[in-house]
């Protein structure tokens, strides 16, 4: 069964969300398989948000923030980059492809770029196939089993 991917996108309020809004008001077409969550700053993305999105059915997570040096909170995008690197390593240890998480910088005037990134990431995630978190996280024999 080849289903459309489910993608959650966390967009910073000041730049990326405004860029996505520009794409919409300019009628730039992009993949409808992305669900946008507006946050104040990409530096606010906690690793738990990304893991929860994946665990609850997302096949990929896109994080977008202001370009380096343009963060409205000075160093939010630096924090986002550090967390992104750590997250990719962490999910790789869980047996999840690190390519399911992507970080991009998009300014308020880059609606076309937002659409291209969404389309590209959607195709990338589609090629990876659906994420079956429960299968990926199933303990192997002899490992710890959580009691339910």
C-alpha positions as CSV (number, residue, x, y, z in Angstrom):
1,X,0.0,0.0,0.0
2,X,1.5,3.3,-1.1
3,X,-0.1,6.1,0.9
4,X,0.6,9.8,1.0
5,X,3.1,10.8,3.6
6,X,2.0,12.7,6.7
7,X,4.4,15.6,7.4
8,X,4.4,18.0,10.4
9,X,6.1,21.3,9.9
10,X,7.1,23.6,12.7
11,X,7.5,27.1,11.4
12,X,8.8,30.1,13.2
13,X,6.2,32.9,13.4
14,X,8.4,35.7,12.2
15,X,10.0,34.3,9.0
16,X,9.1,30.8,7.9
17,X,5.3,31.0,8.8
18,X,5.2,34.3,7.0
19,X,7.0,32.8,4.0
20,X,4.4,29.9,4.0
21,X,1.6,32.5,4.1
22,X,3.2,34.4,1.2
23,X,3.2,31.1,-0.8
24,X,-0.5,30.7,0.0
25,X,-1.5,34.3,-0.8
26,X,0.6,34.1,-4.0
27,X,-1.3,30.9,-4.9
28,X,2.0,28.9,-5.2
29,X,1.1,25.3,-5.2
30,X,2.8,22.8,-2.9
31,X,2.2,19.4,-1.4
32,X,-1.0,19.3,0.6
33,X,0.5,16.6,2.9
34,X,2.1,19.0,5.3
35,X,0.4,20.1,8.5
36,X,1.8,23.4,9.8
37,X,2.3,24.3,13.4
38,X,3.3,27.9,14.1
39,X,5.7,28.5,16.9
40,X,7.3,31.7,18.0
41,X,10.9,30.6,17.3
42,X,12.6,27.6,15.8
43,X,14.8,27.6,18.9
44,X,11.6,26.7,20.9
45,X,11.4,23.3,19.3
46,X,11.9,20.7,21.9
47,X,13.1,17.3,20.9
48,X,10.0,15.9,22.6
49,X,7.8,17.8,20.0
50,X,9.5,16.1,17.1
51,X,9.4,12.6,18.7
52,X,5.8,13.0,19.6
53,X,4.9,14.0,16.0
54,X,6.7,10.9,14.7
55,X,5.2,8.7,17.4
56,X,1.7,9.9,16.7
57,X,1.7,9.2,13.0
58,X,3.9,11.7,11.1
59,X,6.2,10.2,8.5
60,X,8.5,13.3,8.6
61,X,9.1,16.5,10.5
62,X,10.1,19.8,8.8
63,X,11.5,22.5,11.0
64,X,11.9,26.0,9.5
65,X,13.3,29.1,11.0
66,X,14.8,32.5,10.3
67,X,18.1,32.6,8.4
68,X,21.2,32.6,10.7
69,X,21.8,36.1,11.9
70,X,18.1,37.1,11.4
71,X,16.5,35.4,14.3
72,X,14.1,37.8,16.2
73,X,15.3,36.2,19.4
74,X,19.0,36.5,18.6
75,X,20.2,32.9,18.8
76,X,17.0,30.8,18.4
77,X,18.1,29.3,15.1
78,X,21.5,28.4,16.6
79,X,19.7,26.4,19.2
80,X,17.5,24.8,16.5
81,X,20.5,23.7,14.5
82,X,22.1,22.1,17.6
83,X,18.9,20.3,18.5
84,X,18.5,19.2,14.9
85,X,21.9,17.6,14.8
86,X,21.2,15.8,18.1
87,X,17.8,14.7,16.9
88,X,19.1,13.1,13.7
89,X,21.6,11.1,15.7
90,X,19.0,10.1,18.3
91,X,16.4,8.8,15.9
92,X,19.1,7.0,14.0
93,X,19.8,5.1,17.2
94,X,16.1,4.2,17.4
95,X,16.3,2.7,13.9
96,X,14.5,5.6,12.2
97,X,16.0,7.2,9.1
98,X,17.5,10.6,10.0
99,X,16.2,11.9,6.7
100,X,12.8,12.0,8.2
101,X,13.7,15.2,10.0
102,X,14.8,18.3,8.1
103,X,15.8,21.8,9.1
104,X,15.5,24.8,6.7
105,X,15.9,28.5,6.9
106,X,13.2,30.5,5.1
107,X,12.6,34.2,5.3
108,X,9.3,36.0,5.1
109,X,9.8,36.8,1.4
110,X,10.7,33.3,0.3
111,X,7.3,31.8,-0.4
112,X,8.5,30.1,-3.5
113,X,11.4,28.6,-1.6
114,X,9.0,27.3,1.1
115,X,6.9,25.6,-1.6
116,X,10.0,24.0,-3.2
117,X,11.3,22.7,0.1
118,X,7.9,21.2,1.1
119,X,7.6,19.5,-2.3
120,X,11.1,18.2,-2.1
121,X,10.8,17.0,1.5
122,X,7.4,15.3,0.7
123,X,9.0,13.4,-2.1
124,X,12.0,12.4,0.1
125,X,9.6,11.1,2.8
126,X,7.4,9.4,0.3
127,X,10.5,7.5,-1.0
128,X,11.3,6.4,2.5
129,X,7.8,5.0,2.9
130,X,5.5,5.1,5.9
131,X,7.1,5.2,9.4
132,X,5.9,2.4,11.5
133,X,7.0,3.7,14.9
134,X,5.7,0.7,16.8
135,X,7.6,-1.8,14.6
136,X,10.7,0.4,14.7
137,X,10.6,0.7,18.5
138,X,9.6,-2.9,19.3
139,X,12.0,-4.3,21.8
140,X,14.1,-7.2,20.6
141,X,14.1,-10.4,22.7
142,X,15.9,-10.0,25.9
143,X,15.5,-6.2,26.0
144,X,13.4,-4.3,28.5
145,X,9.7,-4.6,28.0
146,X,7.4,-1.8,29.4
147,X,4.5,-3.2,31.3
148,X,1.1,-2.0,30.1
